[in-house]
Amino acid sequence: MQPLFGNDAEESQPARPTTPAAKWSTRVLGFIGSSVIFWVALKALTPIIVNSWGVTWIGNQWARIGVAIVLAVPVAALLSRIEGTIWGKYYVIIGYLLSLVLIVWIVLHLLHYI
């Protein structure tokens, strides 16, 4: 039976050793990407959090920046740990799908459908 994606011989090869520069770049890019994601999510969820939980300090821009940075640090560490595993591949696929949704939303917004 043939595999669905690629050849089994490719998967049985030993993994390439990871260089310190590759780990560093993964951590930096993971931190930047996750901090942007947390910033956008906090900006969108701030009115809901303030109204439902009464957490008024989250309305401050510097507080949201701090929360996004604090949340992005462990996520960047997690991303560097899952790099090259099946979970890392799932994370990349989810990222591609979210990027596609963002592109569709931008196009619909520019065409004044939203």
N, C-alpha and C positions, 0 to 999 in steps of 0.2 A: 504494500500500500504506500503510495507516495504521500509525503508530507504536504500540508496545505500551503505553507510559506517556506520556500527555500529547500535546502538539502540538509539531511541529518548530519552529513560529514562536516558541514560548517559549524554545527553546534557542538560537535565532539572535540573540536580543536581547543587547545588550552587558551585561556583568556590572556590577552596581552597585559603585561604589567603596567600599572598606572603610575605615571610620573607625578612628582609633587606639583609641577605646574598645571597638570590636568586637574588634579584634585582642587588646587587653589582656584582655578578658573570656574570649576563646577560650583564651588561654594559661593564665589562672588556673583556669578550669574543667577544661581538659585536664590541668593539673598535679594538681589535687585528685582527679579521677577516676582518672588513671593511678597516682597514689600509693596510693589505696585498693585498686586492683586488684593492684598489686605487693605491698602489705601482706598481703592475703588469700592471694595465691599463695605468698609466702614463709612465711607462718604454716602453710599446708598442706604445703609441701614441706620444711620445716625438718627433720623426722625423717628423711626420705629423704636429704637432703644430708649430715646429720651421720653417718648410718650408712654411706652408700656412699662418700663422699669424705673423711670425717674432718674436715670443717670445723666444729669445735666452737664457734667464736666466733659463728656465725650463730644459735646458740640464745639468745643474749642479745637481749633485747627492743630495746635501744637500737641494737644493730648492725642489726637488721632495719629499724628506722625509718630509719637512715642509708642503708642500701642502697636502700630504697624511694624515698627522696627523691632520691638520686643517679640512679636509673633513671628517675624521673618527669620530671626536667628535660628530657632530650633528647626524650622522648616528647611532652611538651607543646609543644616547639618544632616537632616534626614535625606534630603535629595542627594547629597554626596555619598551617603551610605547605600542608597538603592541604585546608584548608577551602574548600568550593565546587568541588572537583574530583570526578571520578568516584571516586577513591580515598577521599575523604571520605564520599561516599555509601555506599560499601561498608563503611566503618568504622562508620557509623551503623547500618546494617542488622545488622552483627555485634553491635553493642552492644544493639540491640533483642532479638535472639535470645538473647544471654546473660542479659538481664534477664528474659526469659520463662522460661528455664531456672531462674534463681534463684527466681522466684515459684513455679514448680511445686515446686521443692525445699522451699521454706518451707512450702507447703501440705501436702505429703506428710509433712514433719517434724512439723507441728502435729497432723496426723491420726494420728501414730505408725505410719506405714507404713515409715518409714526409721529 
